[in-house]
Amino acid sequence: MTNTNNPAAGWYPDPQNPMQQRHWDGATWTDQTRPSLPGQVPGHAANAQTFGGAIKEGFSNFANFKGRSSRRAYWFFVLFTFLASFAETLILGTDFLGLVLFLPQTAAAVRRMHDIDRSGWFILVPFANIYWACQPGAATPNRYGAAPR
């Protein structure tokens, strides 16, 4: 009988060495490793761990409700959406941008719940969703995919 909670077999970031990837055979980690790709190395410009990278990730996945989003990338995107909406309200007196950013923010929140191995529907639970969004995600793959970098 197959365990449905295990992610698919493939290459995932190595929890012990972020500069390499380790092969997951669908049930256990193997001894096979390979170097990480440039965009997957922590601190690389394409990484969502920077403020600009988090904004880019948020908009490039604006309707992606699958996968995971790191705690840092999620909160950077929340900060950006708050600051952008606040600035628009001050300058123009409207909050049209809040409506435009609703879908990307919702998708980011769902991916954040996935990072802590919870269903995306948990974003609808008042106050608890804020607590969960502040919790660190699992460093290993879960049922929603590989750990974000």
C-alpha positions as CSV (number, residue, x, y, z in Angstrom):
1,M,0.0,0.0,0.0
2,T,1.4,3.4,-1.0
3,N,1.6,6.2,1.5
4,T,-0.2,9.2,-0.1
5,N,1.4,11.7,2.2
6,N,4.8,11.3,0.6
7,P,5.8,13.7,-2.2
8,A,6.6,12.4,-5.6
9,A,10.1,11.0,-6.3
10,G,12.6,13.5,-7.5
11,W,15.3,16.0,-6.6
12,Y,14.8,18.2,-3.6
13,P,17.0,20.7,-1.7
14,D,19.2,18.8,0.7
15,P,18.3,19.8,4.3
16,Q,21.9,19.4,5.5
17,N,23.6,21.2,2.6
18,P,21.6,23.9,0.7
19,M,24.2,24.1,-2.0
20,Q,23.2,20.6,-3.3
21,Q,20.1,18.5,-4.0
22,R,19.3,15.0,-2.7
23,H,17.2,12.4,-4.5
24,W,14.0,11.3,-2.9
25,D,12.8,7.9,-4.2
26,G,9.2,8.4,-3.0
27,A,9.7,6.7,0.3
28,T,13.2,7.5,1.6
29,W,16.2,9.7,0.9
30,T,18.9,8.1,-1.3
31,D,22.7,8.8,-1.2
32,Q,22.5,10.5,-4.7
33,T,23.3,14.2,-4.6
34,R,23.9,16.9,-7.3
35,P,24.7,20.6,-7.1
36,S,21.8,23.0,-6.8
37,L,20.8,25.0,-9.8
38,P,21.7,28.7,-9.6
39,G,18.2,30.0,-8.8
40,Q,17.9,27.4,-5.9
41,V,21.0,28.5,-4.0
42,P,20.1,30.6,-0.9
43,G,21.2,34.2,-1.4
44,H,21.0,34.0,-5.2
45,A,19.3,37.0,-6.9
46,A,16.5,34.8,-8.2
47,N,15.7,33.6,-4.7
48,A,12.4,34.6,-3.1
49,Q,14.1,35.3,0.2
50,T,14.8,38.9,-0.8
51,F,12.1,41.6,-0.8
52,G,12.3,41.9,-4.6
53,G,12.4,38.1,-5.1
54,A,9.3,37.7,-2.9
55,I,7.4,40.3,-5.0
56,K,8.4,38.6,-8.2
57,E,7.4,35.2,-6.8
58,G,4.0,36.6,-5.6
59,F,3.2,38.0,-9.0
60,S,4.6,35.1,-11.1
61,N,2.4,32.7,-9.0
62,F,-0.6,35.0,-8.8
63,A,-3.1,32.3,-9.4
64,N,-1.0,29.3,-8.3
65,F,-2.7,27.6,-5.4
66,K,-0.3,24.6,-5.5
67,G,3.1,24.2,-3.9
68,R,4.7,26.0,-1.0
69,S,5.8,29.5,0.0
70,S,8.4,30.2,2.6
71,R,7.5,32.2,5.7
72,R,10.0,35.0,4.7
73,A,8.7,35.2,1.1
74,Y,5.1,35.3,2.3
75,W,5.6,38.1,4.8
76,F,7.7,40.1,2.4
77,F,4.8,39.9,-0.1
78,V,2.3,40.8,2.6
79,L,4.4,43.9,3.5
80,F,4.6,44.9,-0.2
81,T,0.8,44.6,-0.7
82,F,0.2,46.6,2.5
83,L,2.6,49.4,1.5
84,A,1.4,49.6,-2.0
85,S,-2.3,49.8,-1.0
86,F,-1.4,52.3,1.8
87,A,0.5,54.5,-0.7
88,E,-2.3,54.4,-3.2
89,T,-4.8,55.4,-0.6
90,L,-2.7,58.3,0.5
91,I,-2.0,59.5,-3.0
92,L,-5.2,58.8,-4.9
93,G,-7.7,58.3,-2.1
94,T,-8.8,54.9,-3.5
95,D,-7.9,51.3,-2.8
96,F,-8.3,49.8,-6.3
97,L,-4.9,48.1,-5.9
98,G,-6.3,46.2,-2.9
99,L,-8.8,44.5,-5.3
100,V,-6.1,43.8,-7.9
101,L,-3.8,42.3,-5.2
102,F,-6.5,40.1,-3.7
103,L,-5.9,37.0,-5.9
104,P,-2.1,37.0,-5.6
105,Q,-2.3,37.6,-1.8
106,T,-4.8,34.7,-1.4
107,A,-2.7,32.4,-3.5
108,A,0.4,33.3,-1.4
109,A,-1.6,32.6,1.8
110,V,-2.7,29.2,0.5
111,R,0.9,28.3,-0.5
112,R,2.0,29.4,3.0
113,M,-0.5,27.1,4.7
114,H,0.9,24.3,2.4
115,D,4.4,25.0,3.7
116,I,3.3,24.1,7.3
117,D,1.5,21.0,5.9
118,R,-2.1,22.4,6.3
119,S,-4.8,22.7,3.7
120,G,-5.2,26.0,2.0
121,W,-8.7,26.2,3.4
122,F,-7.2,27.1,6.8
123,I,-6.7,30.7,5.6
124,L,-10.4,31.0,6.4
125,V,-9.9,30.3,10.1
126,P,-9.8,33.7,11.8
127,F,-6.7,34.5,13.9
128,A,-5.4,30.9,13.8
129,N,-4.3,31.5,10.2
130,I,-2.1,34.4,11.3
131,Y,-0.5,32.2,14.0
132,W,0.1,29.4,11.5
133,A,1.5,31.8,8.9
134,C,4.2,32.8,11.5
135,Q,5.2,29.2,12.1
136,P,8.3,27.8,10.4
137,G,7.7,25.4,7.5
138,A,9.1,21.9,7.3
139,A,12.6,21.7,5.9
140,T,11.8,18.4,4.2
141,P,9.3,17.7,1.4
142,N,5.6,17.3,2.5
143,R,2.5,16.3,0.6
144,Y,2.5,19.7,-1.2
145,G,6.0,19.5,-2.6
146,A,9.6,20.3,-1.9
147,A,10.6,22.8,0.8
148,P,10.8,26.4,-0.6
149,R,14.1,28.2,-0.6
